[in-house]
Amino acid sequence: MSERVPSPAVERRSTGTRMVAAGQEATISVPATSANLGPGFDTLGLAVSLFDTVTVRTTTTGTVTVTVTGEGAGELPGDETHLVARTLLETLERSGFGCPGLELETQNLIPHGRGLGSSAAAIVSAVLAANFLLPDDEKMDSAGLLQLCSTLEGHPDNVAPALLGALAISWETGRVFRSTRVAVHPSIIPIAAVPATSLSTETARALLPASVSHASASSNAGRAALLVHALSREPEFLLDATQDALHQEYRAQAMLPSATLMRQLRAQGFPAVISGAGPTVMTFATSDAEARTVEQLIHSLADETTDKNSSTGWRVLKLTVAPEGAKLVVHQRNEL
């Protein structure tokens, strides 16, 4: 059911020197992402088959309105303070353009605040939408899109797989963000255990120590290298490859049920990790039969880690790797 968040339309006074054309319309779909994957802290991210969709239309109304369906309906703002609208307008302003009026429809399937890249999906959809609205000679190339999305998000580990699909390896040289895409072995099935409670990335990051030992750093370097190989070529190494020494245990106190579930799954031989900053637990199966076993095990273990006085529980989502990143479908394009 579509719900427009009660909020008055806000007049937008452009700071740009030119206006993008009214009457343009496009739809952008962006996959959810799971960052870190255990040892790949701030460098590895995987795109999975859970999508947010944004339809953008430029109008002549001078106002910005956002209609929210699905996750966040009734809670997210319906005006230019919405993250997608705010980022879209900021992206246009960076190129010296304003917008005569804007209508956005968002259909959200990615849970918010659960470590599945909802903010990265919002930023990617907004930047791609703005890039579509710009005239051809002002458009960003793929490197420019990655750079801006990473800058706005703060790091590339989620935005890179959202843009590229599959497994993305990201790094920074100076102030330039770069990423490369790696195809994932076809047998891998991601299974997400999504708790009812959320956790902000800022809260999770605040728990990290200022420094770690050389032993921890060396361990993670080796495991991260092995993880790329395991995800792309030999999934039988996934349990060893997903072992982390840099961040998961430090953050455990902020998400004890998730940390407990992850430990229990790993103790039974399944490669489970905290997805992104958490609190979602992501486990990788390598066959349908194994996936069913993992799902059943998650349900039974999740019951043990859920507050018995709480009526809320866990959602278990059997996903697939999204081999492609964000897609843009043009419905109408008017030139300036």
KEKE-3310 file (N, C-alpha, C; in steps of 0.2 Angstrom, whole numbers, plus 5000, padded with zeros to 4 digits):
npx = (5004:5003:5009:5008:5019:5013:5017:5020:5022:5038:5044:5057:5071:5082:5100:5107:5114:5107:5092:5087:5077:5059:5047:5054:5056:5061:5065:5074:5082:5089:5101:5101:5115:5128:5141:5158:5158:5164:5180:5183:5184:5177:5180:5176:5161:5145:5132:5115:5099:5088:5078:5077:5067:5066:5056:5058:5052:5052:5045:5034:5031:5038:5039:5044:5040:5038:5033:5031:5033:5032:5046:5049:5038:5026:5035:5047:5052:5041:5046:5058:5068:5069:5081:5084:5078:5085:5098:5098:5095:5106:5116:5113:5115:5129:5133:5129:5116:5098:5082:5065:5055:5049:5045:5045:5044:5046:5049:5052:5061:5072:5077:5078:5092:5098:5110:5111:5113:5104:5105:5115:5109:5099:5107:5114:5103:5098:5109:5111:5099:5099:5110:5104:5095:5103:5110:5118:5131:5135:5135:5141:5154:5157:5167:5166:5153:5155:5164:5157:5146:5153:5159:5148:5142:5153:5161:5166:5161:5148:5141:5149:5146:5132:5132:5139:5136:5137:5152:5161:5177:5185:5195:5205:5214:5224:5213:5204:5192:5191:5185:5183:5174:5170:5165:5153:5154:5142:5135:5133:5123:5116:5109:5099:5097:5086:5085:5072:5076:5085:5101:5112:5125:5134:5133:5138:5151:5157:5161:5173:5190:5204:5216:5223:5231:5246:5245:5231:5228:5236:5230:5217:5220:5225:5213:5204:5209:5208:5194:5190:5194:5187:5173:5173:5178:5181:5170:5171:5180:5174:5170:5183:5187:5179:5182:5184:5194:5194:5183:5170:5168:5171:5160:5150:5143:5134:5124:5119:5110:5112:5126:5127:5119:5127:5139:5134:5130:5142:5149:5142:5147:5144:5147:5144:5142:5142:5132:5137:5137:5128:5112:5110:5112:5122:5123:5131:5126:5129:5121:5104:5099:5107:5104:5091:5093:5101:5092:5082:5089:5093:5080:5077:5088:5087:5076:5080:5089:5081:5072:5062:5051:5048:5038:5042:5052:5063:5067:5069:5078:5080:5091:5098:5114:5115:5119:5121:5122:5114:5100:5094:5079:5073:5059:5054:5062:5067:5076:5086)
npy = (4994:5011:5025:5042:5052:5063:5079:5095:5102:5108:5123:5125:5133:5136:5135:5134:5138:5135:5126:5109:5100:5100:5087:5076:5058:5044:5027:5020:5005:4998:4987:4978:4978:4969:4972:4971:4957:4948:4947:4958:4972:4987:4986:4976:4971:4964:4962:4959:4951:4960:4974:4991:5003:5018:5030:5045:5061:5076:5092:5106:5113:5119:5113:5099:5083:5067:5050:5037:5019:5003:4998:5010:5018:5030:5034:5040:5056:5066:5076:5087:5084:5071:5058:5053:5063:5074:5071:5070:5083:5090:5084:5089:5102:5102:5102:5113:5115:5117:5112:5112:5107:5092:5076:5061:5043:5031:5014:5003:4989:4986:4983:4996:5002:4990:4985:4982:4990:5001:5015:5017:5012:5022:5034:5030:5028:5041:5049:5043:5046:5060:5061:5056:5066:5077:5086:5079:5083:5086:5075:5062:5050:5032:5031:5044:5043:5033:5039:5051:5045:5037:5047:5054:5044:5041:5030:5017:5003:4999:5006:5003:4989:4991:4999:4991:4978:4960:4954:4967:4974:4987:5002:5015:5028:5041:5053:5047:5036:5019:5004:4987:4974:4957:4942:4930:4914:4902:4894:4899:4904:4917:4920:4929:4934:4944:4955:4962:4973:4989:4996:5009:5014:5023:5021:5008:5010:5017:5009:5003:4999:5011:5006:4991:4975:4969:4956:4953:4962:4955:4943:4946:4951:4940:4932:4940:4940:4926:4925:4932:4923:4912:4916:4917:4906:4894:4889:4880:4885:4895:4895:4896:4908:4918:4922:4934:4947:4960:4968:4963:4956:4967:4975:4967:4969:4978:4972:4959:4947:4945:4943:4932:4923:4922:4916:4904:4898:4897:4889:4877:4875:4883:4897:4911:4929:4946:4957:4971:4985:4978:4975:4963:4946:4937:4922:4910:4898:4883:4876:4871:4862:4863:4877:4876:4869:4878:4889:4883:4880:4893:4898:4890:4893:4907:4909:4905:4916:4927:4939:4933:4941:4949:4953:4953:4946:4937:4940:4929:4928:4921:4923:4929:4931:4947:4949:4960:4978:4994:4999:5009:5014:5023:5033:5044:5058:5074:5086:5100)
npz = (5000:4996:5003:5007:5016:5028:5025:5021:5004:4999:4994:4982:4980:4968:4968:4957:4940:4929:4924:4925:4913:4913:4914:4912:4915:4924:4930:4943:4949:4963:4971:4987:4999:5006:5017:5021:5025:5035:5036:5027:5030:5027:5013:5005:4997:4994:4982:4983:4980:4984:4982:4981:4973:4964:4956:4947:4943:4934:4936:4934:4946:4956:4968:4980:4981:4990:4988:4999:4999:5007:5016:5029:5026:5031:5041:5035:5028:5017:5009:5003:5012:5013:5011:4997:4989:4994:4992:4978:4973:4979:4971:4958:4961:4963:4950:4945:4942:4944:4949:4942:4949:4958:4958:4968:4968:4979:4982:4994:4998:5005:5021:5034:5043:5046:5041:5028:5018:5015:5016:5007:4995:4993:4991:4979:4970:4970:4965:4952:4947:4947:4938:4926:4924:4920:4906:4892:4890:4903:4910:4922:4921:4924:4934:4940:4945:4955:4963:4968:4974:4984:4991:4996:5004:5012:5012:5001:5002:5002:4992:4980:4976:4975:4964:4954:4955:4960:4968:4975:4976:4984:4986:4991:4984:4989:4988:4980:4976:4971:4963:4959:4950:4954:4948:4956:4963:4956:4964:4976:4989:4997:5014:5024:5040:5048:5061:5072:5078:5075:5071:5071:5060:5064:5078:5079:5073:5083:5093:5089:5091:5093:5087:5082:5084:5076:5073:5072:5061:5051:5051:5046:5034:5027:5027:5021:5008:5005:5005:4994:4984:4988:4987:4973:4967:4974:4985:4996:5005:5012:5026:5034:5027:5031:5043:5056:5063:5066:5068:5072:5084:5093:5091:5096:5108:5106:5099:5104:5102:5088:5087:5095:5088:5076:5080:5085:5073:5066:5074:5070:5058:5048:5036:5043:5045:5052:5044:5036:5046:5055:5062:5055:5051:5040:5031:5021:5010:5000:4992:4987:4996:5007:5010:5014:5026:5033:5034:5043:5054:5058:5061:5072:5081:5082:5089:5101:5104:5105:5114:5126:5131:5121:5107:5095:5081:5070:5053:5040:5025:5010:4998:4982:4974:4967:4951:4943:4945:4950:4940:4927:4920:4907:4905:4899:4891:4890:4881:4887)
capx = (5000:5007:5007:5012:5020:5010:5022:5018:5027:5042:5047:5064:5074:5088:5106:5110:5113:5103:5087:5085:5071:5053:5044:5058:5054:5065:5065:5080:5082:5096:5101:5104:5122:5131:5148:5163:5158:5168:5187:5184:5181:5177:5183:5172:5153:5141:5125:5110:5093:5083:5079:5073:5065:5064:5054:5059:5049:5053:5038:5035:5027:5042:5039:5047:5036:5040:5029:5035:5030:5036:5050:5049:5031:5023:5040:5051:5048:5038:5048:5065:5072:5070:5088:5084:5077:5090:5105:5097:5096:5113:5120:5112:5118:5136:5135:5127:5109:5093:5076:5059:5050:5051:5040:5048:5040:5050:5046:5058:5061:5078:5076:5082:5096:5099:5116:5110:5115:5098:5107:5119:5104:5096:5112:5115:5097:5098:5115:5109:5093:5102:5114:5100:5092:5108:5111:5123:5138:5136:5134:5147:5155:5156:5171:5163:5147:5158:5168:5153:5142:5157:5160:5142:5141:5158:5166:5163:5160:5141:5139:5152:5142:5126:5133:5142:5133:5141:5156:5165:5183:5186:5200:5206:5221:5223:5205:5200:5189:5191:5182:5182:5169:5172:5159:5153:5152:5135:5132:5133:5116:5116:5103:5100:5093:5086:5081:5067:5079:5089:5107:5115:5132:5138:5134:5143:5158:5160:5163:5179:5196:5208:5221:5223:5238:5248:5242:5224:5228:5239:5225:5212:5223:5225:5207:5201:5212:5205:5187:5188:5195:5181:5167:5173:5181:5181:5166:5172:5185:5171:5170:5189:5188:5174:5184:5186:5198:5195:5177:5164:5168:5171:5153:5145:5139:5128:5119:5121:5107:5115:5132:5126:5117:5132:5143:5131:5130:5149:5151:5140:5151:5141:5150:5140:5145:5138:5131:5139:5137:5124:5113:5108:5117:5122:5126:5132:5125:5131:5116:5097:5098:5111:5101:5085:5096:5103:5085:5079:5094:5092:5074:5078:5093:5085:5071:5084:5092:5076:5070:5056:5046:5046:5033:5046:5057:5068:5065:5074:5077:5084:5092:5103:5118:5113:5125:5121:5121:5109:5098:5090:5075:5070:5052:5053:5068:5067:5082:5086)
capy = (5000:5017:5030:5048:5054:5069:5084:5100:5102:5113:5127:5124:5139:5133:5139:5132:5144:5132:5122:5103:5101:5097:5082:5070:5053:5037:5023:5017:5000:4997:4981:4978:4975:4966:4974:4968:4949:4946:4951:4963:4978:4994:4985:4971:4971:4959:4964:4954:4952:4964:4980:4998:5006:5025:5034:5052:5065:5083:5095:5114:5115:5122:5109:5093:5078:5060:5045:5031:5013:4998:5000:5017:5021:5032:5037:5044:5062:5066:5082:5088:5082:5064:5057:5053:5070:5079:5069:5071:5090:5092:5082:5093:5109:5102:5103:5120:5115:5117:5108:5116:5104:5086:5070:5055:5038:5026:5007:5001:4983:4985:4985:5001:5001:4983:4982:4979:4995:5005:5022:5017:5012:5029:5038:5028:5030:5048:5051:5040:5050:5067:5061:5056:5073:5082:5086:5074:5085:5087:5068:5059:5043:5027:5033:5050:5041:5029:5044:5055:5041:5035:5053:5056:5039:5041:5025:5013:4996:4997:5009:5000:4983:4993:5001:4986:4971:4954:4956:4973:4976:4994:5004:5023:5031:5048:5055:5044:5029:5015:4998:4982:4969:4950:4937:4926:4907:4901:4889:4903:4907:4921:4919:4935:4934:4951:4956:4967:4980:4992:4998:5014:5013:5027:5018:5002:5012:5020:5004:5000:5002:5016:5002:4984:4972:4966:4949:4954:4964:4950:4938:4948:4952:4933:4929:4944:4937:4920:4926:4934:4917:4907:4918:4917:4900:4888:4890:4876:4888:4900:4896:4899:4914:4923:4923:4941:4949:4967:4973:4960:4955:4973:4977:4962:4971:4982:4967:4952:4942:4944:4940:4925:4919:4921:4912:4897:4896:4896:4883:4871:4874:4887:4903:4917:4935:4951:4960:4978:4987:4974:4968:4957:4940:4934:4916:4908:4891:4882:4871:4872:4858:4867:4883:4874:4867:4884:4892:4879:4881:4900:4899:4887:4897:4914:4908:4905:4922:4932:4941:4930:4945:4953:4950:4954:4941:4938:4938:4925:4929:4917:4928:4927:4936:4951:4950:4967:4983:4998:4999:5014:5013:5029:5033:5050:5062:5080:5090:5107)
capz = (5000:4995:5008:5006:5022:5029:5025:5016:4999:5001:4989:4981:4977:4965:4968:4950:4935:4924:4926:4921:4909:4916:4910:4912:4920:4924:4936:4945:4954:4966:4975:4994:4999:5012:5017:5026:5024:5039:5036:5022:5033:5023:5007:5002:4998:4990:4980:4984:4977:4987:4978:4981:4967:4964:4950:4947:4938:4935:4935:4934:4952:4961:4975:4980:4985:4990:4991:5001:4999:5009:5022:5030:5024:5037:5045:5031:5026:5011:5005:5000:5017:5011:5008:4990:4986:4996:4988:4970:4972:4980:4965:4953:4962:4962:4943:4943:4940:4949:4947:4942:4953:4958:4961:4968:4971:4982:4984:4998:5001:5009:5028:5036:5049:5047:5039:5021:5013:5013:5014:5000:4989:4993:4988:4972:4966:4969:4960:4946:4945:4945:4932:4921:4922:4917:4899:4890:4891:4910:4914:4925:4919:4929:4939:4943:4949:4961:4967:4971:4979:4990:4995:5000:5009:5017:5010:4995:5002:5000:4985:4974:4974:4973:4957:4950:4956:4962:4973:4973:4980:4984:4989:4990:4983:4990:4990:4974:4977:4965:4964:4953:4951:4954:4948:4962:4961:4955:4969:4983:4991:5004:5018:5029:5046:5049:5067:5072:5080:5070:5074:5067:5058:5069:5085:5078:5072:5089:5097:5086:5095:5088:5084:5083:5084:5069:5072:5070:5054:5047:5050:5042:5027:5024:5027:5015:5001:5004:5004:4987:4981:4990:4984:4966:4964:4979:4991:5002:5010:5015:5034:5036:5024:5034:5050:5057:5070:5067:5070:5074:5092:5096:5090:5098:5114:5103:5095:5107:5099:5082:5088:5097:5082:5071:5083:5085:5066:5064:5078:5067:5052:5042:5036:5045:5047:5053:5037:5037:5053:5058:5066:5051:5051:5033:5030:5014:5008:4993:4988:4990:5002:5013:5011:5019:5033:5036:5036:5048:5060:5060:5065:5079:5085:5083:5094:5108:5105:5105:5120:5127:5133:5115:5102:5088:5080:5065:5046:5037:5018:5006:4993:4977:4972:4961:4946:4940:4950:4949:4933:4925:4914:4905:4902:4895:4891:4887:4882:4889)
cpx = (5004:5004:5012:5013:5017:5016:5020:5024:5031:5045:5054:5067:5081:5094:5110:5109:5108:5098:5087:5078:5065:5051:5048:5056:5059:5064:5072:5079:5089:5096:5103:5111:5124:5138:5152:5164:5163:5175:5188:5182:5182:5179:5179:5164:5150:5134:5121:5103:5087:5083:5074:5073:5063:5062:5054:5055:5050:5046:5040:5032:5031:5042:5043:5042:5038:5035:5032:5031:5034:5040:5050:5043:5028:5029:5045:5048:5046:5040:5055:5070:5073:5077:5088:5084:5083:5097:5104:5098:5103:5117:5119:5116:5126:5138:5132:5120:5104:5087:5070:5054:5051:5046:5044:5043:5045:5047:5052:5057:5067:5077:5081:5086:5098:5106:5116:5110:5109:5100:5111:5115:5101:5101:5113:5109:5097:5103:5113:5104:5095:5106:5110:5097:5096:5108:5117:5130:5140:5136:5141:5148:5155:5161:5169:5157:5150:5161:5163:5149:5146:5158:5154:5141:5147:5163:5162:5161:5153:5139:5142:5148:5135:5126:5135:5139:5139:5145:5161:5171:5184:5192:5201:5213:5221:5216:5201:5198:5189:5188:5182:5177:5172:5165:5159:5151:5145:5132:5131:5126:5116:5109:5104:5095:5092:5082:5076:5070:5084:5096:5110:5122:5136:5139:5139:5150:5161:5163:5170:5185:5200:5214:5220:5230:5240:5246:5235:5224:5231:5233:5219:5214:5223:5218:5203:5203:5209:5198:5186:5189:5189:5175:5167:5175:5180:5177:5168:5177:5181:5171:5177:5189:5184:5176:5186:5189:5198:5189:5171:5163:5168:5164:5148:5141:5133:5123:5120:5117:5110:5122:5132:5124:5123:5137:5141:5131:5137:5151:5148:5142:5148:5145:5145:5144:5140:5138:5132:5140:5132:5117:5111:5114:5116:5126:5126:5131:5127:5127:5109:5096:5101:5107:5095:5088:5098:5097:5082:5083:5093:5086:5074:5083:5091:5079:5074:5087:5087:5073:5063:5050:5044:5042:5036:5051:5061:5064:5071:5073:5082:5085:5096:5108:5116:5119:5126:5119:5114:5107:5093:5086:5072:5063:5051:5059:5067:5074:5081:5084)
cpy = (5006:5022:5036:5051:5061:5075:5089:5100:5108:5117:5126:5129:5137:5138:5138:5138:5141:5127:5115:5104:5097:5092:5076:5064:5047:5034:5020:5011:4999:4991:4982:4976:4973:4968:4971:4960:4946:4950:4957:4970:4984:4993:4980:4972:4967:4962:4958:4956:4954:4971:4985:5001:5014:5027:5041:5055:5072:5087:5103:5117:5119:5119:5102:5088:5071:5056:5039:5025:5008:5000:5008:5021:5023:5035:5041:5051:5062:5073:5082:5086:5074:5063:5056:5059:5074:5078:5071:5079:5093:5090:5086:5100:5108:5103:5109:5120:5115:5113:5112:5113:5096:5081:5064:5049:5032:5019:5004:4994:4981:4987:4991:5000:4994:4980:4979:4985:5000:5012:5022:5017:5018:5034:5036:5029:5037:5051:5049:5044:5057:5066:5060:5062:5078:5081:5081:5076:5086:5080:5066:5052:5039:5029:5039:5048:5037:5034:5048:5051:5039:5041:5055:5050:5039:5035:5020:5006:4994:5000:5006:4994:4985:4996:4996:4979:4966:4956:4962:4973:4983:4996:5012:5024:5038:5049:5052:5037:5025:5008:4993:4977:4962:4946:4932:4919:4906:4897:4893:4906:4911:4921:4924:4933:4941:4952:4961:4974:4982:4994:5003:5013:5017:5024:5012:5004:5015:5015:5001:5003:5007:5012:4995:4981:4970:4960:4949:4956:4959:4945:4940:4949:4945:4931:4933:4941:4931:4920:4928:4927:4912:4909:4917:4910:4894:4889:4886:4879:4894:4901:4899:4907:4920:4925:4930:4942:4956:4971:4969:4959:4962:4976:4973:4965:4975:4978:4960:4947:4940:4941:4933:4920:4917:4916:4905:4894:4894:4890:4876:4871:4878:4894:4909:4923:4940:4955:4968:4979:4983:4978:4962:4952:4937:4928:4914:4900:4890:4877:4873:4868:4861:4873:4881:4872:4874:4888:4889:4881:4889:4901:4896:4891:4904:4914:4908:4912:4928:4933:4938:4935:4950:4949:4950:4948:4943:4936:4934:4925:4925:4921:4925:4932:4940:4952:4956:4972:4987:4998:5005:5013:5020:5029:5039:5055:5068:5084:5097:5112)
cpz = (5000:5000:5008:5013:5023:5030:5020:5011:5001:4995:4988:4977:4974:4966:4961:4946:4930:4927:4922:4918:4913:4911:4909:4917:4919:4931:4937:4950:4957:4971:4982:4993:5006:5012:5022:5025:5028:5039:5032:5024:5028:5016:5002:5003:4992:4988:4980:4982:4981:4985:4980:4974:4968:4957:4951:4941:4939:4933:4935:4941:4956:4968:4974:4984:4984:4992:4992:5002:5002:5015:5023:5029:5031:5042:5041:5029:5019:5007:5004:5006:5017:5008:5001:4987:4988:4992:4981:4969:4974:4974:4959:4954:4962:4954:4940:4941:4946:4946:4947:4947:4952:4961:4962:4971:4973:4984:4987:5000:5005:5016:5030:5043:5051:5044:5032:5016:5011:5012:5008:4994:4988:4989:4981:4968:4965:4964:4953:4943:4942:4938:4925:4919:4919:4910:4898:4891:4898:4914:4917:4922:4925:4935:4943:4947:4955:4965:4971:4976:4985:4994:4999:5006:5014:5016:5005:4996:5001:4993:4979:4972:4972:4965:4952:4950:4958:4968:4971:4978:4979:4988:4987:4989:4984:4992:4984:4976:4971:4967:4958:4955:4950:4953:4953:4959:4961:4960:4976:4984:4998:5007:5024:5034:5049:5056:5067:5074:5075:5074:5069:5066:5063:5076:5084:5077:5079:5094:5095:5090:5090:5085:5086:5082:5077:5068:5069:5063:5049:5046:5045:5035:5023:5022:5021:5008:5000:5002:4997:4983:4982:4987:4976:4963:4968:4985:4997:5007:5013:5023:5036:5033:5027:5041:5051:5063:5071:5070:5073:5081:5096:5096:5093:5104:5112:5100:5098:5104:5092:5083:5091:5092:5077:5074:5083:5078:5064:5068:5074:5060:5046:5042:5037:5047:5049:5046:5039:5044:5058:5059:5062:5051:5044:5033:5023:5014:5001:4989:4991:4996:5008:5015:5016:5026:5037:5039:5042:5055:5062:5064:5072:5083:5086:5088:5101:5109:5105:5112:5121:5128:5127:5110:5095:5087:5074:5058:5043:5029:5014:4999:4987:4977:4966:4957:4943:4946:4948:4941:4932:4919:4913:4902:4897:4896:4887:4887:4884:4883)
residu = (MET:SER:GLU:ARG:VAL:PRO:SER:PRO:ALA:VAL:GLU:ARG:ARG:SER:THR:GLY:THR:ARG:MET:VAL:ALA:ALA:GLY:GLN:GLU:ALA:THR:ILE:SER:VAL:PRO:ALA:THR:SER:ALA:ASN:LEU:GLY:PRO:GLY:PHE:ASP:THR:LEU:GLY:LEU:ALA:VAL:SER:LEU:PHE:ASP:THR:VAL:THR:VAL:ARG:THR:THR:THR:THR:GLY:THR:VAL:THR:VAL:THR:VAL:THR:GLY:GLU:GLY:ALA:GLY:GLU:LEU:PRO:GLY:ASP:GLU:THR:HIS:LEU:VAL:ALA:ARG:THR:LEU:LEU:GLU:THR:LEU:GLU:ARG:SER:GLY:PHE:GLY:CYS:PRO:GLY:LEU:GLU:LEU:GLU:THR:GLN:ASN:LEU:ILE:PRO:HIS:GLY:ARG:GLY:LEU:GLY:SER:SER:ALA:ALA:ALA:ILE:VAL:SER:ALA:VAL:LEU:ALA:ALA:ASN:PHE:LEU:LEU:PRO:ASP:ASP:GLU:LYS:MET:ASP:SER:ALA:GLY:LEU:LEU:GLN:LEU:CYS:SER:THR:LEU:GLU:GLY:HIS:PRO:ASP:ASN:VAL:ALA:PRO:ALA:LEU:LEU:GLY:ALA:LEU:ALA:ILE:SER:TRP:GLU:THR:GLY:ARG:VAL:PHE:ARG:SER:THR:ARG:VAL:ALA:VAL:HIS:PRO:SER:ILE:ILE:PRO:ILE:ALA:ALA:VAL:PRO:ALA:THR:SER:LEU:SER:THR:GLU:THR:ALA:ARG:ALA:LEU:LEU:PRO:ALA:SER:VAL:SER:HIS:ALA:SER:ALA:SER:SER:ASN:ALA:GLY:ARG:ALA:ALA:LEU:LEU:VAL:HIS:ALA:LEU:SER:ARG:GLU:PRO:GLU:PHE:LEU:LEU:ASP:ALA:THR:GLN:ASP:ALA:LEU:HIS:GLN:GLU:TYR:ARG:ALA:GLN:ALA:MET:LEU:PRO:SER:ALA:THR:LEU:MET:ARG:GLN:LEU:ARG:ALA:GLN:GLY:PHE:PRO:ALA:VAL:ILE:SER:GLY:ALA:GLY:PRO:THR:VAL:MET:THR:PHE:ALA:THR:SER:ASP:ALA:GLU:ALA:ARG:THR:VAL:GLU:GLN:LEU:ILE:HIS:SER:LEU:ALA:ASP:GLU:THR:THR:ASP:LYS:ASN:SER:SER:THR:GLY:TRP:ARG:VAL:LEU:LYS:LEU:THR:VAL:ALA:PRO:GLU:GLY:ALA:LYS:LEU:VAL:VAL:HIS:GLN:ARG:ASN:GLU:LEU)
# end
